[in-house]
Amino acid sequence: MDKVSPEVMLAFYRRLYPFKSIFHWLNHQPTPESLFVKREIAFNLPGDVIIRYNSFNDHDEFKKQVCKLNPTRFEIGPVYTSRPRDRKTARPGSFNPMQRELVFDIDMTDYDPIRTCCSDADICKRCWSFISAAVRVLDTAIRDQFGYQHLLWVYSGRRGIHLWISDKEAMGLTDEQRKAIVNWLTVVPKDESKRLNVRFGSRALPASLQTALDHLAVVFSELILYDQDCFASPEGYEALLKLIPDTRVVEALRSEWTAPSSSQDKWKSFKTQIKTYTKNSSQRALLTAAMEDIILQYTYPRLDENVSKKRNHLLKAPFCVHPKTGRVCVPIDPERIEEFDPESVPTVGQLLAELDTVAESAEHHSDWERTSLKPYVDMLEKHNLRIMEEVRKEKRGSDMSW
């Protein structure tokens, strides 16, 4: 798709971008608080120009500046000790990031070594299954292991997905704590030829990974063996053989696989080789563990760790337009992630065309209710209500304690 013109972007910001909903999401309350007022917003302008450390008193001021600058996109940063726009007058050393959503980024290009339908920036409904498997696992892990509830999943507009966690405890995590969480949730090594190292000296998987494995074993069969057929080519099956810790089995499989066969057949023959060892032998246990690790290696979420570790990291705001595709970065319901099709996400051109088919509005206010953007903004609004309700409960509790 051609680049989105500045005129189209300006019309989008004036009429469709849900500034009030984004304000409520960042602020956690209906009236401006420090979570919004001391929040950094960075604007990306044509020519790779970034204007950082902008901050605003309310959503109207925010919208006015966006319409004035007409950025290609804007990014959200942390809440600082003072207003970012006043940082130059702050006492030396006193301007620091204090709070920020815990964020995660899963990018389809990290699956390039194993996906067979697309590569680089391309994405289709088939390889989206890698992302949907990752969302299922990560959403469950974060809720069950850390107890966080306010998770907002947002399609990046092109080839990935972002997660924003707005729980009070998550907002206050230090960089060291964020790094520890990311390290705990990172399973797949960057070097594809290296085996997983997740068993901590014993043959048993940690309980959290065992739970994930039960789901991912099904995904592996459907996605890796059948749909993507990852081991059909010599390159594909050689990558698999590197992960098998038994020279005899590797050589037996390599000689067998010189004849063309499907990934399903190759996986069956790997299982058959495992059974050549007696039931309770250490070698059979080692290979069974390796088989489980391979399932995790091919299907477990692949995280862009650098996005999550630092509070001052910038991340593209929901409902921005991806400049290459024209698609809007919309929230996604994790419960229906398998149904999501990235190619069905509305483009900015489509939304403005939808507005043209209804009666013209005299004012430049948000008309998203009259377009296919509505269900996505509604999803954010429901998310915001849950956050605000929790803040109200906290306030009532602190008032009663007096």
Buried (B, 14 or more C-beta within 10 A) or exposed (E): EEEBEEEBBBBBBBBBBBBBBBBBBBBBBEEBBBBBBBBBBBBBBEEEEEBEBBBBEBBEEBBEBBBEBBBBBBBBBBBBBBBBBEBEEBEEEEBEBBBBBBBBBBBBBBBBBBBBBBBEEBBBEBBBBBBBBBBBBBBBBBBEBBEBBBBBBBBBBBBBBBBBBBBBEBBBBEBEBBBEBBEEBBBBEEEBEEBBEBBEEEEEBBEBBEBBBEBBBEBBBEBBBEBBBBBBEEEBBBBBBEBBBBEEBBEBBEEBBEEEBEBBBBBEBBEEBBEEBEEEEEBBBBBBBBBBBBBBBBBBBBBBBEBBBBBEBBBBBBBBBBBBBBBBBBBBBBEEBEEBEBEEBBBBBBBBEBBEEEEEEEEEEBBBEBBBBEEBBBBBBEBBEEBBEBBEEEEEEEEEEE
